[in-house]
Amino acid sequence: MKTVGIIGGGPAGSACALTLARGGARVLLFEREPDREKPCGGGLTARAFRALPELARLDLPWAEAREFHLVGPTGRRACLTLDPPIRIVSRRILDRALRRLAEQAGAQIIPEHVADLARAAGGGWEANGRSVDVLVGAGGMNDPLARLQNVVLTRDERATAVGRFVRGNFAPCIVVRFFPDQRGYAWWFPRPDHASLGIELAGEHFDKELAWKLLRQFAAEDLPGVDITNGEDYGWSGPAVTRWDARVFGGPDWLLVGDAAGLADVTTGEGISYALASGKLAAECILCDDVGGYPARLHESLVPELAKSARLHPKLYRGWVLRLSILALTRSRTWRTINAETAHGFQSYLTLKRRVYRALPRVIGEVIIGT
Ligand SMILES: Cc1cc2nc3c(=O)[nH]c(=O)nc-3n(C[C@H](O)[C@H](O)[C@H](O)COP(=O)(O)OP(=O)(O)OC[C@H]3O[C@@H](n4cnc5c(N)ncnc54)[C@H](O)[C@@H]3O)c2cc1C
């Protein structure tokens, strides 16, 4: 029986551990901070539930957001209705529940920071003195295996975020705000007893002062009645990979999954669904003795969508595109449907352009008459 070591018990590591343990592998899942509230919106789209159907059966205290407000660079506000709703959950709670699922399936959770990583003399790996045949890097942005293999994301492959967990009970309505001349957005994701307020801006030179200024402007103008002073600040970075051809996802006895592999949507910042999907895919490759086939299978399944998003990203963030799009959202039912389906992943980026062109006459008509 193969022993697999997994560094990191986030969504990617836990999905991998769960699938492996169910498939009969011996699994050691290392997690250094089991109780941490991760800096994340915690928004779960339909794509995440498709990636790991077990999510729907977890009885978690999530907020169900059926309303999604988008505020354009000029302050114009549009409202999407989400069906199904986006579920928003604390990452401390979600990650703990996913690790518990993996544990129930037979994975061993080891609450340790993996600092000691080396190739074993007779093949395989030593992780904190434990021998494993295959190693999975699921440690997020600073994964130690990615570092060891020299494939950690560079500065220009990261987007930086700052924000605050604001204490209180808030209406379950997501608000997102775009700003002139900035690629990125500010968000308000309310959860049952607090909300995640944040802003992520792409680009090599993240200006923290500017980010906080925009965030305060967002709170003052777009979150009426919300007191954001009561909370805890965070700062973090997420993947913003735009070139996928040369990315390394693994070797003959190691693999990278989730953020450690750069697998997040550069346009929306969504990463949980890709973490779950890549964790499962890695496990399937290990179980059928095809570790070396993992990169090719990623390139067939998840990468085309992410690569298309990366190509669309600069175009979608052009000022006039954002302004027109928000205007169309306020007036066209068809445009709202296309956007809501794209947010959930029902509409792929790969066929988005074709659908938009086909829908354009109807959207223009609806903008003129208002629907
Ligand atoms: C501000 C922000 C907001 C976001 N909002 C959303 C959102 O609303 N919806 C969405 O889908 N995505 C969102 N994302 C993206 C999402 O958070 C990530 O894509 C997702 O968490 C990736 O999961 P992962 O398992 O790959 O990594 P992580 O969630 O980062 O998990 C890695 C785990 O590895 C552990 N670890 C790291 N190093 C070691 C070590 N050496 N030894 C032991 N353990 C280790 C860490 O403690 C951590 O638990 C957001 C990201 C950011 C930065």
The ligand as an SDF file (V2000), in Angstrom:
LIG
                    3D

 53 58  0  0  0  0  0  0  0  0999 V2000
   -8.2300   37.5650    0.4520 C   0  0  0  0  0  0  0  0  0  0  0  0
   -8.6590   36.3470   -0.2960 C   0  0  0  0  0  0  0  0  0  0  0  0
  -10.0160   36.0840   -0.4850 C   0  0  0  0  0  0  0  0  0  0  0  0
  -10.4190   34.9130   -1.1550 C   0  0  0  0  0  0  0  0  0  0  0  0
  -11.7450   34.6580   -1.2970 N   0  0  0  0  0  0  0  0  0  0  0  0
  -12.1440   33.5120   -1.9260 C   0  0  0  0  0  0  0  0  0  0  0  0
  -13.5190   33.1720   -2.0260 C   0  0  0  0  0  0  0  0  0  0  0  0
  -14.3950   33.8750   -1.5350 O   0  0  0  0  0  0  0  0  0  0  0  0
  -13.8630   32.0160   -2.6860 N   0  0  0  0  0  0  0  0  0  0  0  0
  -12.9200   31.2020   -3.2410 C   0  0  0  0  0  0  0  0  0  0  0  0
  -13.2720   30.1780   -3.8390 O   0  0  0  0  0  0  0  0  0  0  0  0
  -11.6040   31.4810   -3.1150 N   0  0  0  0  0  0  0  0  0  0  0  0
  -11.1880   32.6000   -2.4580 C   0  0  0  0  0  0  0  0  0  0  0  0
   -9.8530   32.8640   -2.3100 N   0  0  0  0  0  0  0  0  0  0  0  0
   -8.8800   31.8590   -2.7660 C   0  0  0  0  0  0  0  0  0  0  0  0
   -8.8030   30.7070   -1.7520 C   0  0  0  0  0  0  0  0  0  0  0  0
   -8.6330   31.2160   -0.4530 O   0  0  0  0  0  0  0  0  0  0  0  0
   -7.6330   29.7800   -2.0720 C   0  0  0  0  0  0  0  0  0  0  0  0
   -7.5560   29.5640   -3.4640 O   0  0  0  0  0  0  0  0  0  0  0  0
   -7.7800   28.4410   -1.3560 C   0  0  0  0  0  0  0  0  0  0  0  0
   -7.7250   28.6280    0.0330 O   0  0  0  0  0  0  0  0  0  0  0  0
   -6.6800   27.4920   -1.7860 C   0  0  0  0  0  0  0  0  0  0  0  0
   -6.7550   26.3150   -1.0130 O   0  0  0  0  0  0  0  0  0  0  0  0
   -5.4330   25.4610   -0.7360 P   0  0  0  0  0  0  0  0  0  0  0  0
   -5.8860   24.2740    0.0180 O   0  0  0  0  0  0  0  0  0  0  0  0
   -4.6830   25.2920   -1.9860 O   0  0  0  0  0  0  0  0  0  0  0  0
   -4.5080   26.3940    0.1720 O   0  0  0  0  0  0  0  0  0  0  0  0
   -4.7950   26.9950    1.6050 P   0  0  0  0  0  0  0  0  0  0  0  0
   -6.2240   27.2160    1.8280 O   0  0  0  0  0  0  0  0  0  0  0  0
   -3.8790   28.1690    1.7260 O   0  0  0  0  0  0  0  0  0  0  0  0
   -4.3290   25.8460    2.5870 O   0  0  0  0  0  0  0  0  0  0  0  0
   -2.9740   25.5430    2.7760 C   0  0  0  0  0  0  0  0  0  0  0  0
   -2.8310   24.9050    4.1370 C   0  0  0  0  0  0  0  0  0  0  0  0
   -1.4990   24.4310    4.2930 O   0  0  0  0  0  0  0  0  0  0  0  0
   -1.0520   24.6900    5.6020 C   0  0  0  0  0  0  0  0  0  0  0  0
    0.4070   24.7290    5.5220 N   0  0  0  0  0  0  0  0  0  0  0  0
    1.1700   25.5930    4.8170 C   0  0  0  0  0  0  0  0  0  0  0  0
    2.4750   25.3080    4.9590 N   0  0  0  0  0  0  0  0  0  0  0  0
    2.5360   24.2440    5.7850 C   0  0  0  0  0  0  0  0  0  0  0  0
    3.6170   23.4820    6.3330 C   0  0  0  0  0  0  0  0  0  0  0  0
    4.8780   23.7750    6.0410 N   0  0  0  0  0  0  0  0  0  0  0  0
    3.3370   22.4480    7.1520 N   0  0  0  0  0  0  0  0  0  0  0  0
    2.0380   22.1330    7.4790 C   0  0  0  0  0  0  0  0  0  0  0  0
    0.9800   22.8280    7.0000 N   0  0  0  0  0  0  0  0  0  0  0  0
    1.2280   23.8660    6.1410 C   0  0  0  0  0  0  0  0  0  0  0  0
   -1.6980   26.0250    5.9490 C   0  0  0  0  0  0  0  0  0  0  0  0
   -1.8030   26.1920    7.3470 O   0  0  0  0  0  0  0  0  0  0  0  0
   -3.0490   25.8960    5.2590 C   0  0  0  0  0  0  0  0  0  0  0  0
   -4.0490   25.3780    6.1250 O   0  0  0  0  0  0  0  0  0  0  0  0
   -9.4400   34.0210   -1.6570 C   0  0  0  0  0  0  0  0  0  0  0  0
   -8.0740   34.2970   -1.4720 C   0  0  0  0  0  0  0  0  0  0  0  0
   -7.6910   35.4400   -0.8030 C   0  0  0  0  0  0  0  0  0  0  0  0
   -6.2180   35.7130   -0.6140 C   0  0  0  0  0  0  0  0  0  0  0  0
  1  2  1  0
  2  3  1  0
  2 52  2  0
  3  4  2  0
  4  5  1  0
  4 50  1  0
  5  6  2  0
  6  7  1  0
  6 13  1  0
  7  8  2  0
  7  9  1  0
  9 10  1  0
 10 11  2  0
 10 12  1  0
 12 13  2  0
 13 14  1  0
 14 15  1  0
 14 50  1  0
 15 16  1  0
 16 17  1  0
 16 18  1  0
 18 19  1  0
 18 20  1  0
 20 21  1  0
 20 22  1  0
 22 23  1  0
 23 24  1  0
 24 25  2  0
 24 26  1  0
 24 27  1  0
 27 28  1  0
 28 29  2  0
 28 30  1  0
 28 31  1  0
 31 32  1  0
 32 33  1  0
 33 34  1  0
 33 48  1  0
 34 35  1  0
 35 36  1  0
 35 46  1  0
 36 37  1  0
 36 45  1  0
 37 38  2  0
 38 39  1  0
 39 40  1  0
 39 45  2  0
 40 41  1  0
 40 42  2  0
 42 43  1  0
 43 44  2  0
 44 45  1  0
 46 47  1  0
 46 48  1  0
 48 49  1  0
 50 51  2  0
 51 52  1  0
 52 53  1  0
M  END
$$$$
